[in-house]
Amino acid sequence: MKVAIIGANSDVAQAAIPLFLEKGCEVMAFAHKPEELSKLNCDVKTLNVRNLDLSIFDGYEPDVVVFTAGRLGENSPLTNPALNDEILEVNFTALVPIVGYFAQQFKQKQKGVIVGVSSVAALRGKSSSVVYSAAKAGWDSYLAGMRNYLNKDHVRVVTIRPGYIQTKMTKGFQLNPLLTASAEQVAAKIVKHSLSGNRNVVVVKAIWRPIMCIVTSIPERLFKRMSL
Ligand SMILES: NC(=O)c1ccc[n+]([C@@H]2O[C@H](COP(=O)([O-])OP(=O)(O)OC[C@H]3O[C@@H](n4cnc5c(N)ncnc54)[C@H](OP(=O)(O)O)[C@@H]3O)[C@@H](O)[C@H]2O)c1
């Protein structure tokens, strides 16, 4: 199987690449800092998702495309418009044309798998990550729409919803170990559900299911008073 990873500088992607290679996959890592991937035994191409020229994919026909790019950034929704744009683009809007490109290819071939890493943050707008959670909500909803759109074409679209992950994105954060997955745990889920199965949405740590049930069921008039 040929696997493309978009945003391969991610710690999660770097944990997933050796697992894909162990399964005999041919991996093409698209990374905006390709030199960081020199130790991994896979092909690497330079790709900054914010500066996209789709012709980079010409003639390339993967079976699976995995999206791991993301930017959390500091939470400054009122004071940092440039960062807000970056967060929206890297987590959502810049990925849309890439998904569209491969969706078209997969639709023609009537097979293929698109795997997007979303977040439980997509499920409710939070004061601690206003723009990030909005971007993930857009991305999560876009993946759901594409899953629906491509269903009859035998193209699978899988949404991975991790809770917290111990990666460079959360460096310095005090994370509750019960709620936190390692990059390797998330990578194992990505690889498993990329290569087989029929799951649509994968929650990495089961404990997040009841938590998200509660969080999404709190009435907005109460939720807006909570500092989440
Ligand atoms: N860590 C968490 O708690 C958590 C929770 C839920 C969901 N997620 C999601 O999981 C995915 C993987 O994140 P992670 O935890 O592995 O964090 P990460 O290591 O920071 O990975 C995100 C990667 O996206 C890359 N990126 C940023 N801007 C880019 C651009 N313009 N073009 C291409 N790549 C770009 C970053 O590169 P740099 O090396 O320049 O930063 C970084 O390597 C992301 O979608 C993230 O939002 C993370």
The ligand as an SDF file (V2000), in Angstrom:
LIG
                    3D

 48 52  0  0  0  0  0  0  0  0999 V2000
   -1.1540   17.2600   20.9480 N   0  0  0  0  0  0  0  0  0  0  0  0
   -2.4520   17.2280   21.3130 C   0  0  0  0  0  0  0  0  0  0  0  0
   -2.8140   17.2860   22.5030 O   0  0  0  0  0  0  0  0  0  0  0  0
   -3.5060   17.0550   20.2520 C   0  0  0  0  0  0  0  0  0  0  0  0
   -4.8120   16.7920   20.6650 C   0  0  0  0  0  0  0  0  0  0  0  0
   -5.7900   16.5990   19.7060 C   0  0  0  0  0  0  0  0  0  0  0  0
   -5.4820   16.6870   18.3720 C   0  0  0  0  0  0  0  0  0  0  0  0
   -4.2030   16.9610   17.9920 N   0  0  0  0  0  0  0  0  0  0  0  0
   -3.9250   17.0410   16.5500 C   0  0  0  0  0  0  0  0  0  0  0  0
   -3.0790   15.9700   16.2150 O   0  0  0  0  0  0  0  0  0  0  0  0
   -2.3430   16.3140   15.0210 C   0  0  0  0  0  0  0  0  0  0  0  0
   -0.8850   16.0080   15.2590 C   0  0  0  0  0  0  0  0  0  0  0  0
   -0.4070   16.9120   16.2500 O   0  0  0  0  0  0  0  0  0  0  0  0
    0.7810   16.5610   17.2530 P   0  0  0  0  0  0  0  0  0  0  0  0
    0.2110   16.4430   18.5900 O   0  0  0  0  0  0  0  0  0  0  0  0
    1.6170   15.4740   16.6640 O   0  0  0  0  0  0  0  0  0  0  0  0
    1.5840   17.9300   17.3030 O   0  0  0  0  0  0  0  0  0  0  0  0
    2.8190   18.4150   16.4620 P   0  0  0  0  0  0  0  0  0  0  0  0
    3.9760   17.5130   16.6750 O   0  0  0  0  0  0  0  0  0  0  0  0
    2.9890   19.8580   16.7900 O   0  0  0  0  0  0  0  0  0  0  0  0
    2.3030   18.2310   14.9550 O   0  0  0  0  0  0  0  0  0  0  0  0
    1.6840   19.2000   14.1730 C   0  0  0  0  0  0  0  0  0  0  0  0
    2.5650   19.3920   12.9740 C   0  0  0  0  0  0  0  0  0  0  0  0
    1.9960   20.2300   11.9710 O   0  0  0  0  0  0  0  0  0  0  0  0
    3.0930   20.9160   11.4040 C   0  0  0  0  0  0  0  0  0  0  0  0
    2.7700   22.1280   10.6660 N   0  0  0  0  0  0  0  0  0  0  0  0
    2.5330   23.3610   11.1840 C   0  0  0  0  0  0  0  0  0  0  0  0
    2.3620   24.2370   10.1970 N   0  0  0  0  0  0  0  0  0  0  0  0
    2.5230   23.5580    9.0380 C   0  0  0  0  0  0  0  0  0  0  0  0
    2.4730   23.9190    7.6840 C   0  0  0  0  0  0  0  0  0  0  0  0
    2.2130   25.1760    7.3120 N   0  0  0  0  0  0  0  0  0  0  0  0
    2.6820   22.9750    6.7340 N   0  0  0  0  0  0  0  0  0  0  0  0
    2.9460   21.7060    7.0890 C   0  0  0  0  0  0  0  0  0  0  0  0
    3.0000   21.2740    8.3790 N   0  0  0  0  0  0  0  0  0  0  0  0
    2.7810   22.2020    9.3270 C   0  0  0  0  0  0  0  0  0  0  0  0
    3.9180   21.3100   12.6160 C   0  0  0  0  0  0  0  0  0  0  0  0
    5.2180   21.6520   12.2580 O   0  0  0  0  0  0  0  0  0  0  0  0
    6.2330   22.3970   13.2670 P   0  0  0  0  0  0  0  0  0  0  0  0
    7.2830   21.3690   13.4720 O   0  0  0  0  0  0  0  0  0  0  0  0
    6.6860   23.5860   12.5350 O   0  0  0  0  0  0  0  0  0  0  0  0
    5.4660   22.7510   14.5120 O   0  0  0  0  0  0  0  0  0  0  0  0
    3.8760   20.0490   13.4240 C   0  0  0  0  0  0  0  0  0  0  0  0
    4.9380   19.1960   13.1010 O   0  0  0  0  0  0  0  0  0  0  0  0
   -2.6480   17.7900   14.7630 C   0  0  0  0  0  0  0  0  0  0  0  0
   -3.6660   17.8850   13.7970 O   0  0  0  0  0  0  0  0  0  0  0  0
   -3.1710   18.2660   16.0990 C   0  0  0  0  0  0  0  0  0  0  0  0
   -4.0060   19.3920   15.9660 O   0  0  0  0  0  0  0  0  0  0  0  0
   -3.2110   17.1400   18.8920 C   0  0  0  0  0  0  0  0  0  0  0  0
  1  2  1  0
  2  3  2  0
  2  4  1  0
  4  5  1  0
  4 48  2  0
  5  6  2  0
  6  7  1  0
  7  8  2  0
  8  9  1  0
  8 48  1  0
  9 10  1  0
  9 46  1  0
 10 11  1  0
 11 12  1  0
 11 44  1  0
 12 13  1  0
 13 14  1  0
 14 15  2  0
 14 16  1  0
 14 17  1  0
 17 18  1  0
 18 19  2  0
 18 20  1  0
 18 21  1  0
 21 22  1  0
 22 23  1  0
 23 24  1  0
 23 42  1  0
 24 25  1  0
 25 26  1  0
 25 36  1  0
 26 27  1  0
 26 35  1  0
 27 28  2  0
 28 29  1  0
 29 30  1  0
 29 35  2  0
 30 31  1  0
 30 32  2  0
 32 33  1  0
 33 34  2  0
 34 35  1  0
 36 37  1  0
 36 42  1  0
 37 38  1  0
 38 39  2  0
 38 40  1  0
 38 41  1  0
 42 43  1  0
 44 45  1  0
 44 46  1  0
 46 47  1  0
M  CHG  2   8   1  16  -1
M  END
$$$$
